[in-house]
Amino acid sequence: MTNEKILIFEELTADEAVKLLGPQDRNLEVLSKCFDKEIVFRNHEFIIDKCDENTLAKIKEVLNALVEVVKKNQEISERDVLYAYRLVSKNETETWIDLHKKVIGKTLAGKIVAPKTIGQYHFINAIESSDIVFAIGPAGTGKTYLAVIEAVSMLKKGNVKRIVLTRPAVEAGESLGFLPGDLKEKVDPYLTPLYDALHAMLGAEQTEKYIEKGIIEIAPLAYMRGRTLEDAFVILDEAQNTTASQMKMFLTRLGFNSKMVITGDITQIDLGRGMISGLVDSAKLLEGIDEIKIMYLTSDDVVRHPLVQKIIDRYASKGI
């Protein structure tokens, strides 16, 4: 290599270096692509080819931010590298470090769950400070997953006595009677994202025990009518497929010492032509009420494969 620059990280342990570099050094490859520089790691040193001082300073800033995270025993993904690079480009590295200090909970395997983006960070803070929170944004922004993680964490701390998970079963026409099986069997196919998060936090066996005891309740939105939900963390998923009257019915179920989180993607409304989405309607109607937070997540908050963000942006540019 010619005109190479070297950044030394003596404090990195072997395990931390592996987390930082990623499987088969994929994180390092992403970092190299971000700066369009060949970067290699060897013996605590990052060696950068043909690099000016300004670029070197930015690479160092990204690496410092990523090292802060691995030092907290948190995993680093390709998406994290891209996001750290983006924040450094906007001079917002301090925000990156702050959001990774926010620990929401730990999975059954001991993995720390923390917000990955600024939008997610504000979403979690909103849940903790408000009784009703709307999270509106595209798929992959972590809306449902983070809401369930927060719900389980609050249940474990004793802040709530139960968790209620619901969604409109639009795909089944909200008329579940014709489907085979009991209520749980009818609703389960529509609640896979919620189960994924529950299993990550509690394990499949503990999740089932909580469901049997009524500590965790799974029900279609139609079954919420006429109830008052107290001492509960209630999540309404896929809320873009509620009608205005269904949303009103759901929101007025709020009881004392309860929280409601309503998640949805207004670009994926499956209601019939001419029907107004309860999510769209309520976001406008309830704006300005101090106790209700309406959060908008964007493609910047997508934490799936980096390509997903590019796909979302392309479709958005066509108004789809």
ChimeraX attribute file (.defattr): number of C-alpha atoms within 10 A of each C-alpha:
attribute: neighborCount
match mode: 1-to-1
recipient: residues
	/A:1	9
	/A:2	8
	/A:3	9
	/A:4	13
	/A:5	17
	/A:6	17
	/A:7	16
	/A:8	14
	/A:9	15
	/A:10	9
	/A:11	11
	/A:12	17
	/A:13	12
	/A:14	11
	/A:15	10
	/A:16	20
	/A:17	19
	/A:18	16
	/A:19	22
	/A:20	26
	/A:21	22
	/A:22	17
	/A:23	12
	/A:24	9
	/A:25	16
	/A:26	15
	/A:27	22
	/A:28	22
	/A:29	19
	/A:30	20
	/A:31	22
	/A:32	16
	/A:33	13
	/A:34	14
	/A:35	15
	/A:36	12
	/A:37	16
	/A:38	17
	/A:39	20
	/A:40	16
	/A:41	16
	/A:42	8
	/A:43	11
	/A:44	16
	/A:45	15
	/A:46	19
	/A:47	18
	/A:48	23
	/A:49	17
	/A:50	14
	/A:51	20
	/A:52	12
	/A:53	9
	/A:54	9
	/A:55	14
	/A:56	17
	/A:57	13
	/A:58	16
	/A:59	24
	/A:60	17
	/A:61	18
	/A:62	23
	/A:63	21
	/A:64	15
	/A:65	21
	/A:66	25
	/A:67	21
	/A:68	15
	/A:69	21
	/A:70	18
	/A:71	16
	/A:72	12
	/A:73	14
	/A:74	19
	/A:75	17
	/A:76	20
	/A:77	21
	/A:78	23
	/A:79	21
	/A:80	20
	/A:81	24
	/A:82	18
	/A:83	23
	/A:84	26
	/A:85	25
	/A:86	16
	/A:87	19
	/A:88	20
	/A:89	13
	/A:90	9
	/A:91	12
	/A:92	14
	/A:93	19
	/A:94	11
	/A:95	16
	/A:96	24
	/A:97	16
	/A:98	12
	/A:99	18
	/A:100	23
	/A:101	15
	/A:102	16
	/A:103	12
	/A:104	21
	/A:105	20
	/A:106	17
	/A:107	17
	/A:108	13
	/A:109	10
	/A:110	10
	/A:111	14
	/A:112	17
	/A:113	19
	/A:114	20
	/A:115	23
	/A:116	22
	/A:117	25
	/A:118	19
	/A:119	20
	/A:120	24
	/A:121	21
	/A:122	16
	/A:123	24
	/A:124	20
	/A:125	11
	/A:126	21
	/A:127	22
	/A:128	14
	/A:129	13
	/A:130	16
	/A:131	19
	/A:132	21
	/A:133	24
	/A:134	24
	/A:135	29
	/A:136	25
	/A:137	21
	/A:138	22
	/A:139	22
	/A:140	19
	/A:141	24
	/A:142	24
	/A:143	26
	/A:144	23
	/A:145	18
	/A:146	22
	/A:147	28
	/A:148	26
	/A:149	23
	/A:150	19
	/A:151	28
	/A:152	25
	/A:153	17
	/A:154	20
	/A:155	19
	/A:156	13
	/A:157	10
	/A:158	11
	/A:159	16
	/A:160	20
	/A:161	18
	/A:162	26
	/A:163	26
	/A:164	21
	/A:165	21
	/A:166	26
	/A:167	24
	/A:168	24
	/A:169	22
	/A:170	18
	/A:171	12
	/A:172	14
	/A:173	9
	/A:174	13
	/A:175	12
	/A:176	18
	/A:177	11
	/A:178	8
	/A:179	12
	/A:180	9
	/A:181	11
	/A:182	10
	/A:183	14
	/A:184	14
	/A:185	11
	/A:186	18
	/A:187	21
	/A:188	14
	/A:189	11
	/A:190	20
	/A:191	19
	/A:192	11
	/A:193	13
	/A:194	21
	/A:195	20
	/A:196	14
	/A:197	19
	/A:198	23
	/A:199	16
	/A:200	18
	/A:201	23
	/A:202	18
	/A:203	16
	/A:204	13
	/A:205	10
	/A:206	13
	/A:207	17
	/A:208	16
	/A:209	12
	/A:210	15
	/A:211	17
	/A:212	11
	/A:213	10
	/A:214	14
	/A:215	18
	/A:216	23
	/A:217	16
	/A:218	22
	/A:219	20
	/A:220	23
	/A:221	21
	/A:222	17
	/A:223	12
	/A:224	16
	/A:225	12
	/A:226	11
	/A:227	13
	/A:228	13
	/A:229	22
	/A:230	17
	/A:231	18
	/A:232	25
	/A:233	28
	/A:234	27
	/A:235	25
	/A:236	25
	/A:237	26
	/A:238	25
	/A:239	27
	/A:240	28
	/A:241	28
	/A:242	29
	/A:243	20
	/A:244	18
	/A:245	11
	/A:246	19
	/A:247	21
	/A:248	14
	/A:249	17
	/A:250	25
	/A:251	15
	/A:252	13
	/A:253	17
	/A:254	21
	/A:255	16
	/A:256	11
	/A:257	14
	/A:258	21
	/A:259	24
	/A:260	26
	/A:261	26
	/A:262	26
	/A:263	24
	/A:264	24
	/A:265	21
	/A:266	17
	/A:267	14
	/A:268	13
	/A:269	19
	/A:270	15
	/A:271	16
	/A:272	10
	/A:273	6
	/A:274	6
	/A:275	13
	/A:276	17
	/A:277	22
	/A:278	18
	/A:279	27
	/A:280	20
	/A:281	16
	/A:282	17
	/A:283	17
	/A:284	10
	/A:285	10
	/A:286	13
	/A:287	11
	/A:288	11
	/A:289	9
	/A:290	8
	/A:291	12
	/A:292	19
	/A:293	22
	/A:294	21
	/A:295	18
	/A:296	16
	/A:297	24
	/A:298	17
	/A:299	18
	/A:300	17
	/A:301	25
	/A:302	27
	/A:303	22
	/A:304	15
	/A:305	12
	/A:306	14
	/A:307	11
	/A:308	15
	/A:309	21
	/A:310	14
	/A:311	12
	/A:312	18
	/A:313	16
	/A:314	12
	/A:315	10
	/A:316	12
	/A:317	9
	/A:318	7
	/A:319	8
	/A:320	10
